[in-house]
Amino acid sequence: MKFFNQHKQVSLIVEESLIAKIFQIGIEKYPLETGGFLVGYYSNDSMTLYIKDLLLPSKQKGMAYLFERSIDGMKQVFKKLFEDQKYFYIGEWHTHPNGLSMYSSTDLNAMIEIANCETVSITNPILLILSIRDKQVNDFSFYIYNNKGLHRYE
């Protein structure tokens, strides 16, 4: 699947099988929020982002309208992933049970924090939000963070 972001003029490519895997995890955790990390790499010209896999946090707390995840132990996991496959952290994903795939102010603030984090090596992390209702995915949206805003891929 290929998506394009008009704001940054960049593309995002992800396999349908990975999207299906994320959907399945979200459906299994319904009606609680869940989420994790996205990993992949950029093209040589940095104009295309390839999402290659997801990682689940070592600890997470999902509620009906809130998702908190831990980064405990993740530094070593990301290091090994980069050494083995040259994949690195590129963003986050989480669900909105019985909600929309539109980001919230909490989501935006989390992405601002991530982009400003000293241990994160990218300035434009992405965010994937899944809208889940009645144990099925209604919609999903990818966003790219830039200049304290989230901009949707189409």
C-alpha positions as a Markdown table, in Angstrom:
| # | Residue | x | y | z |
|---|---|---|---|---|
| 1 | Met | 0.0 | 0.0 | 0.0 |
| 2 | Lys | 1.3 | 3.4 | -0.9 |
| 3 | Phe | 0.3 | 6.7 | 0.7 |
| 4 | Phe | 1.4 | 10.3 | 0.0 |
| 5 | Asn | 1.6 | 13.3 | 2.3 |
| 6 | Gln | 1.0 | 16.7 | 0.5 |
| 7 | His | 2.4 | 18.8 | 3.3 |
| 8 | Lys | 5.9 | 17.3 | 3.2 |
| 9 | Gln | 5.7 | 15.8 | -0.3 |
| 10 | Val | 6.8 | 12.4 | 0.9 |
| 11 | Ser | 5.5 | 8.8 | 0.4 |
| 12 | Leu | 5.0 | 6.0 | 2.8 |
| 13 | Ile | 4.9 | 2.3 | 1.7 |
| 14 | Val | 3.7 | -0.6 | 3.9 |
| 15 | Glu | 2.7 | -4.2 | 3.0 |
| 16 | Glu | -0.9 | -5.1 | 3.4 |
| 17 | Ser | 0.1 | -8.1 | 5.5 |
| 18 | Leu | 1.7 | -5.8 | 8.1 |
| 19 | Ile | -1.5 | -3.6 | 8.2 |
| 20 | Ala | -3.5 | -6.8 | 8.7 |
| 21 | Lys | -1.2 | -7.9 | 11.5 |
| 22 | Ile | -1.7 | -4.5 | 13.3 |
| 23 | Phe | -5.5 | -4.7 | 12.7 |
| 24 | Gln | -5.5 | -8.2 | 14.3 |
| 25 | Ile | -3.7 | -7.0 | 17.4 |
| 26 | Gly | -6.0 | -4.0 | 17.7 |
| 27 | Ile | -9.1 | -6.2 | 17.4 |
| 28 | Glu | -7.8 | -8.7 | 19.9 |
| 29 | Lys | -7.4 | -5.9 | 22.5 |
| 30 | Tyr | -10.8 | -4.3 | 21.8 |
| 31 | Pro | -12.4 | -2.5 | 23.6 |
| 32 | Leu | -9.2 | -1.3 | 25.2 |
| 33 | Glu | -6.6 | 0.9 | 23.4 |
| 34 | Thr | -3.4 | -0.8 | 22.4 |
| 35 | Gly | -0.4 | 0.1 | 20.3 |
| 36 | Gly | 3.3 | -0.1 | 19.8 |
| 37 | Phe | 6.3 | 1.0 | 17.7 |
| 38 | Leu | 6.8 | 1.1 | 13.9 |
| 39 | Val | 10.1 | 0.3 | 12.4 |
| 40 | Gly | 11.5 | 0.6 | 8.9 |
| 41 | Tyr | 13.8 | 2.7 | 6.8 |
| 42 | Tyr | 13.9 | 5.7 | 4.4 |
| 43 | Ser | 14.9 | 5.7 | 0.7 |
| 44 | Asn | 18.3 | 7.2 | -0.1 |
| 45 | Asp | 16.7 | 10.5 | -1.0 |
| 46 | Ser | 14.6 | 10.4 | 2.2 |
| 47 | Met | 11.4 | 10.9 | 0.2 |
| 48 | Thr | 9.9 | 7.5 | 0.8 |
| 49 | Leu | 9.4 | 5.8 | 4.1 |
| 50 | Tyr | 9.2 | 2.0 | 4.2 |
| 51 | Ile | 7.4 | 0.6 | 7.2 |
| 52 | Lys | 8.7 | -3.0 | 7.6 |
| 53 | Asp | 7.5 | -4.2 | 11.0 |
| 54 | Leu | 6.0 | -3.4 | 14.4 |
| 55 | Leu | 7.3 | -3.9 | 17.9 |
| 56 | Leu | 5.1 | -4.3 | 20.9 |
| 57 | Pro | 6.3 | -2.5 | 24.1 |
| 58 | Ser | 7.5 | -4.6 | 27.0 |
| 59 | Lys | 4.8 | -3.1 | 29.2 |
| 60 | Gln | 1.6 | -1.3 | 28.3 |
| 61 | Lys | -1.5 | -0.1 | 29.9 |
| 62 | Gly | -4.6 | 0.1 | 27.7 |
| 63 | Met | -7.9 | 1.7 | 28.8 |
| 64 | Ala | -11.0 | 2.6 | 26.9 |
| 65 | Tyr | -9.6 | 6.1 | 26.0 |
| 66 | Leu | -5.9 | 6.0 | 26.9 |
| 67 | Phe | -2.9 | 4.0 | 25.9 |
| 68 | Glu | 0.4 | 4.2 | 27.8 |
| 69 | Arg | 3.5 | 2.2 | 26.8 |
| 70 | Ser | 6.9 | 1.6 | 28.3 |
| 71 | Ile | 10.2 | 1.9 | 26.6 |
| 72 | Asp | 11.9 | -0.4 | 29.2 |
| 73 | Gly | 14.3 | -2.8 | 27.4 |
| 74 | Met | 13.5 | -1.3 | 24.0 |
| 75 | Lys | 16.9 | 0.3 | 23.5 |
| 76 | Gln | 18.6 | -3.1 | 23.1 |
| 77 | Val | 15.8 | -4.4 | 20.8 |
| 78 | Phe | 16.1 | -1.4 | 18.5 |
| 79 | Lys | 19.9 | -1.7 | 18.5 |
| 80 | Lys | 19.8 | -5.3 | 17.5 |
| 81 | Leu | 17.1 | -4.7 | 14.8 |
| 82 | Phe | 19.3 | -2.0 | 13.3 |
| 83 | Glu | 22.4 | -4.2 | 13.4 |
| 84 | Asp | 20.6 | -7.2 | 11.9 |
| 85 | Gln | 18.2 | -5.6 | 9.4 |
| 86 | Lys | 19.1 | -1.9 | 9.2 |
| 87 | Tyr | 15.6 | -1.0 | 10.4 |
| 88 | Phe | 15.1 | 1.7 | 13.0 |
| 89 | Tyr | 12.3 | 3.4 | 14.9 |
| 90 | Ile | 10.1 | 5.5 | 12.7 |
| 91 | Gly | 7.0 | 6.1 | 14.7 |
| 92 | Glu | 4.0 | 4.8 | 16.7 |
| 93 | Trp | 0.7 | 3.1 | 16.2 |
| 94 | His | -2.3 | 2.8 | 18.5 |
| 95 | Thr | -6.0 | 2.2 | 18.4 |
| 96 | His | -9.1 | 4.3 | 19.2 |
| 97 | Pro | -11.8 | 1.9 | 20.2 |
| 98 | Asn | -15.2 | 3.2 | 19.3 |
| 99 | Gly | -13.5 | 6.4 | 18.1 |
| 100 | Leu | -12.2 | 8.0 | 14.9 |
| 101 | Ser | -8.8 | 7.6 | 13.3 |
| 102 | Met | -8.3 | 11.4 | 13.9 |
| 103 | Tyr | -5.5 | 12.2 | 16.3 |
| 104 | Ser | -6.3 | 13.8 | 19.7 |
| 105 | Ser | -4.4 | 16.6 | 21.5 |
| 106 | Thr | -2.9 | 13.8 | 23.7 |
| 107 | Asp | -1.6 | 12.1 | 20.5 |
| 108 | Leu | -0.2 | 15.4 | 19.2 |
| 109 | Asn | 1.5 | 16.1 | 22.5 |
| 110 | Ala | 3.0 | 12.6 | 22.6 |
| 111 | Met | 4.4 | 13.1 | 19.1 |
| 112 | Ile | 5.9 | 16.4 | 20.1 |
| 113 | Glu | 7.6 | 14.8 | 23.0 |
| 114 | Ile | 8.9 | 11.9 | 20.9 |
| 115 | Ala | 10.3 | 14.3 | 18.2 |
| 116 | Asn | 12.1 | 16.3 | 20.9 |
| 117 | Cys | 13.5 | 13.2 | 22.7 |
| 118 | Glu | 17.3 | 13.1 | 22.7 |
| 119 | Thr | 17.3 | 9.3 | 22.1 |
| 120 | Val | 15.0 | 9.5 | 19.0 |
| 121 | Ser | 17.1 | 10.0 | 15.8 |
| 122 | Ile | 14.3 | 11.2 | 13.5 |
| 123 | Thr | 12.6 | 14.6 | 13.5 |
| 124 | Asn | 9.5 | 13.5 | 11.6 |
| 125 | Pro | 8.1 | 10.4 | 13.3 |
| 126 | Ile | 4.9 | 8.9 | 11.9 |
| 127 | Leu | 1.7 | 8.0 | 13.7 |
| 128 | Leu | -0.8 | 5.3 | 12.7 |
| 129 | Ile | -4.3 | 5.4 | 14.3 |
| 130 | Leu | -6.9 | 2.7 | 13.9 |
| 131 | Ser | -10.6 | 3.2 | 14.5 |
| 132 | Ile | -12.0 | 0.0 | 15.8 |
| 133 | Arg | -15.7 | -0.6 | 16.5 |
| 134 | Asp | -17.6 | -3.9 | 17.2 |
| 135 | Lys | -14.4 | -5.9 | 16.8 |
| 136 | Gln | -13.6 | -4.6 | 13.4 |
| 137 | Val | -11.4 | -1.9 | 11.9 |
| 138 | Asn | -13.5 | 1.0 | 10.6 |
| 139 | Asp | -10.8 | 3.2 | 9.3 |
| 140 | Phe | -7.1 | 4.0 | 9.8 |
| 141 | Ser | -4.9 | 7.0 | 9.2 |
| 142 | Phe | -1.2 | 7.7 | 8.9 |
| 143 | Tyr | 0.2 | 11.0 | 10.0 |
| 144 | Ile | 3.6 | 12.6 | 9.8 |
| 145 | Tyr | 4.8 | 15.0 | 12.5 |
| 146 | Asn | 6.3 | 18.3 | 11.3 |
| 147 | Asn | 6.6 | 21.7 | 13.1 |
| 148 | Lys | 4.4 | 20.8 | 16.0 |
| 149 | Gly | 1.7 | 19.5 | 13.8 |
| 150 | Leu | 0.4 | 16.1 | 12.5 |
| 151 | His | -0.3 | 16.0 | 8.8 |
| 152 | Arg | -2.3 | 13.1 | 7.2 |
| 153 | Tyr | -1.1 | 10.8 | 4.4 |
| 154 | Glu | -3.7 | 10.2 | 1.7 |
